[in-house]
Amino acid sequence: MKILKIVLVIVAVVAGIFTLYNATLSKEYSVSRSTTMDVDPALVQQIVSDFSTWPEWSAWFLADSTMEYELGTTYVGEGATYSWTSENSGSGAMEILQLTASAMETKIDFVGQGTSYGHWEFSTSDEGKALVSWGFSGEMPLLMRWMGAQMDKWVGPDFETGLANLTAYAEREAIANEVAEQQTMQPVEVLD
């Protein structure tokens, strides 16, 4: 009986320390990454706001062969939705809450894990390149705040990979658009 009391006291002390540790951490978490792309920011905004393109560049889609996704009735622009299920990444849904020429806000519902909000910013550098910032933020309950403190380390590399993939995808799209535009140009007849 004495050993049981000692074990219970140790468990209570560890639980108390864990709770106090979590209480010292912020309930809010935020992860963000930025990059420069040699394309028009409007093209990047167009790609990102079209959920049918995400499997082509999103780090999570490309890294998880078990991921299945379904586009919503609206999958481009404000109000667009898609959902996913995965053996490795769980299940969830995303919705574009707000879309402007310079920003996009999304709501990401992770089934059984809470809600986060995605943030995109699109602007032009002095050199005419796209400056793109992608991040997400949310809040953790008291006993999960230790996870929020690790979020940048856990998710940041995926944002970096996603932005690198998005850069390559956007630059290919820009070239394809340029070629298509040149092919539709009518020849000009030169008179002597």
SVG drawing of the C-alpha trace seen along z (x, -y; Angstrom):
<svg xmlns="http://www.w3.org/2000/svg" viewBox="-21 -50 36 52">
<polyline fill="none" stroke="black" stroke-width="0.4" points="0.0,0.0 2.9,-2.3 4.4,-1.8 1.1,-2.6 0.9,-5.9 4.5,-6.8 3.7,-6.0 0.5,-8.1 2.4,-11.0 5.1,-10.8 2.4,-10.7 0.6,-13.7 3.9,-15.7 4.8,-14.9 1.3,-15.8 1.5,-19.0 4.9,-20.0 3.7,-19.2 0.6,-21.3 2.6,-24.2 5.1,-24.0 2.2,-24.2 0.8,-27.1 4.0,-29.1 3.7,-28.6 1.7,-30.7 -1.7,-29.2 -1.1,-30.7 1.2,-29.3 2.2,-30.6 4.4,-29.3 5.3,-31.3 7.8,-31.1 8.4,-33.5 10.1,-33.3 10.7,-35.2 9.5,-33.9 10.4,-35.2 6.7,-35.5 3.8,-37.9 2.3,-37.7 -1.2,-37.6 -0.3,-34.3 0.8,-32.9 -2.5,-34.1 -4.4,-32.5 -2.6,-29.1 -2.9,-29.1 -6.6,-30.1 -7.4,-27.1 -7.5,-24.0 -7.3,-21.7 -3.6,-22.8 -2.6,-21.9 -1.7,-18.2 0.9,-19.5 2.9,-21.5 1.8,-21.1 4.4,-19.3 1.7,-17.3 0.1,-15.9 3.4,-15.0 4.8,-13.3 1.8,-11.3 0.8,-8.6 -2.2,-7.6 -3.8,-11.1 -7.1,-11.2 -8.8,-14.6 -12.1,-15.8 -12.8,-19.2 -15.8,-21.1 -18.5,-22.3 -16.6,-25.6 -12.9,-25.0 -11.6,-28.3 -11.7,-31.6 -13.5,-32.8 -15.7,-30.1 -13.7,-27.3 -13.4,-24.1 -11.6,-20.8 -11.3,-17.9 -8.8,-15.1 -8.3,-11.8 -5.1,-10.1 -3.7,-7.1 -0.6,-9.2 -1.9,-12.8 -5.4,-12.4 -8.5,-14.0 -9.6,-17.6 -11.0,-20.3 -9.9,-23.7 -12.0,-26.7 -10.9,-30.1 -12.5,-32.7 -11.2,-35.8 -9.3,-36.5 -7.9,-39.8 -5.2,-40.6 -2.6,-40.8 -3.8,-38.2 -5.7,-35.0 -7.1,-33.7 -8.1,-30.1 -9.7,-28.0 -8.2,-24.6 -10.2,-22.1 -8.2,-19.1 -10.7,-16.3 -10.3,-15.7 -7.3,-18.1 -8.9,-21.6 -8.8,-24.5 -6.0,-26.6 -6.0,-29.6 -3.9,-29.9 -2.4,-33.2 -1.0,-34.1 0.5,-37.4 1.3,-38.3 3.3,-41.4 5.9,-42.6 9.5,-43.3 11.4,-46.3 12.8,-43.9 9.3,-42.9 9.4,-39.5 6.6,-38.0 7.1,-38.1 5.0,-35.3 4.5,-34.6 2.6,-31.5 1.8,-30.6 -0.8,-29.4 -1.7,-30.1 -4.1,-28.8 -4.5,-28.1 -3.7,-25.0 -5.5,-23.9 -3.6,-24.0 -2.2,-20.5 -1.2,-20.6 0.7,-24.0 4.0,-22.1 3.0,-21.0 2.4,-24.6 6.0,-25.5 7.3,-22.8 5.1,-23.7 7.6,-25.8 10.2,-23.0 7.7,-20.4 5.8,-22.3 8.2,-25.0 10.2,-22.6 6.9,-21.5 6.1,-25.2 9.6,-25.6 9.2,-22.5 5.7,-23.7 7.0,-27.1 9.9,-25.6 7.4,-23.4 5.0,-26.3 7.9,-28.4 8.7,-25.7 5.1,-25.2 4.4,-28.9 7.5,-29.4 6.4,-26.5 2.9,-28.0 4.3,-31.5 6.4,-30.0 3.3,-27.9 1.2,-31.1 3.8,-33.0 4.1,-30.3 0.3,-30.1 0.1,-33.9 2.7,-33.9 1.0,-31.2 -2.3,-33.1 -0.7,-36.3 -1.7,-37.0 1.1,-37.6 1.5,-41.2 1.8,-41.8 4.6,-44.2 4.0,-46.5 6.9,-47.9"/>
</svg>
